[in-house]
Amino acid sequence: MHEASVAASILEILRARLALKAPEAMALYVTVRIGEFRAVDPDSLSFAFDSLKKDYAGCRNCRLLVEPVKAMAVCAGEGHYYHASSQSAFACRECGAGIRQLLAGGELDITGYTVQSSESELEHNNA
């Protein structure tokens, strides 16, 4: 399950960023964008994240928020923009051509996280 290694990488990035803040800093939320072509199952990633987070300083109570990104492409035939999916064999629905360029759907990015540095101080960060 490669979702466990993805979850561990996310947690390691968070741990490193928390280390730059106050010693008692805790991550409350982390938002991750996952493209359709990344072959990362959001449920499996969430399960792995929840299973591993206790092992990372400041991440024990962190919640993973996943933003799915639909795969969008330009076809190699007539340059149509379309949703590339396995249901259509990744072919353009208008002309049947394959993908010339993937515009969206390959993402795997931390887009933001929320940290609590003290009892009442919350800090929202864009990654």
C-alpha positions in Angstrom: 0.0 0.0 0.0 1.9 3.0 -1.2 -0.6 5.3 0.6 1.3 4.6 3.8 4.5 6.0 2.3 2.6 9.1 1.0 1.1 9.6 4.5 4.5 9.2 6.1 5.9 11.9 3.7 3.1 14.3 4.5 3.6 13.8 8.3 7.4 14.2 7.9 6.9 17.5 6.1 4.5 18.7 8.8 6.9 17.6 11.6 9.7 19.6 9.9 7.5 22.7 9.6 6.3 22.4 13.2 10.0 22.2 14.4 10.5 25.7 13.1 7.7 27.0 15.3 7.2 26.9 19.1 8.1 23.6 20.8 4.4 23.1 21.8 3.1 23.7 18.3 0.5 21.2 17.1 -0.8 20.6 13.6 -4.6 20.5 13.6 -5.4 20.2 9.9 -3.4 19.5 6.7 -5.0 19.9 3.3 -3.7 17.8 0.4 -4.7 18.0 -3.3 -4.7 14.6 -5.0 -5.0 14.3 -8.8 -7.0 11.5 -10.3 -3.9 10.2 -12.2 -1.9 9.9 -9.0 -3.4 6.5 -8.1 -3.8 7.4 -4.5 -6.9 6.2 -2.8 -8.2 9.0 -0.5 -9.7 6.5 2.0 -6.6 4.4 2.2 -4.4 7.6 2.6 -6.7 8.8 5.4 -6.5 5.4 7.1 -2.7 5.3 6.8 -2.4 9.0 8.0 -4.5 8.3 11.1 -2.5 5.1 11.8 0.9 6.9 11.6 0.3 10.4 13.0 0.8 9.4 16.6 4.5 8.7 15.7 5.2 12.3 14.6 5.7 15.1 17.1 2.9 17.6 17.1 0.7 15.6 14.7 -1.2 13.3 17.0 -4.5 15.3 16.7 -4.0 16.4 13.0 -6.8 15.8 10.6 -6.2 15.1 6.9 -8.4 17.0 4.4 -8.3 15.7 0.8 -9.2 17.8 -2.2 -9.6 15.6 -5.2 -8.6 17.0 -8.6 -10.3 15.7 -11.7 -8.0 14.8 -14.6 -8.3 17.3 -17.4 -6.5 17.0 -20.7 -6.1 18.4 -24.2 -6.6 15.7 -26.9 -3.9 14.9 -29.5 -6.5 15.0 -32.3 -8.3 18.4 -32.5 -7.1 20.0 -29.3 -10.4 19.4 -27.4 -10.4 19.9 -23.6 -11.9 16.9 -21.8 -12.0 14.8 -18.6 -9.6 12.0 -19.2 -10.8 8.9 -17.4 -10.4 5.2 -17.5 -14.2 4.9 -18.3 -13.4 6.5 -21.7 -10.1 4.7 -22.1 -8.6 8.1 -21.6 -9.8 9.1 -25.1 -11.4 12.4 -26.1 -15.2 11.9 -26.2 -15.5 14.3 -29.2 -12.9 12.8 -31.6 -11.6 9.6 -29.9 -7.9 10.8 -29.8 -5.6 10.2 -26.9 -4.0 12.7 -24.5 -1.7 15.3 -25.9 -1.2 17.1 -22.6 -2.4 16.5 -19.1 -3.6 19.8 -17.6 -4.8 18.6 -14.2 -4.9 15.4 -12.4 -1.3 14.6 -11.6 -1.2 16.7 -8.4 0.0 15.5 -5.0 0.5 18.6 -3.0 0.1 19.9 0.5 -1.9 23.1 -0.1 -2.2 24.3 3.5 -2.1 23.4 7.2 -3.4 24.8 10.5 -1.2 25.0 13.5 -2.0 25.8 17.1 1.0 27.4 18.8 -0.6 28.0 22.2 -3.9 27.5 23.9 -5.7 30.0 21.7 -3.3 31.0 18.9 -4.2 29.4 15.5 -2.1 29.9 12.4 -3.2 29.0 8.9 -0.4 28.4 6.5 -0.5 28.0 2.7 2.1 25.5 1.5 
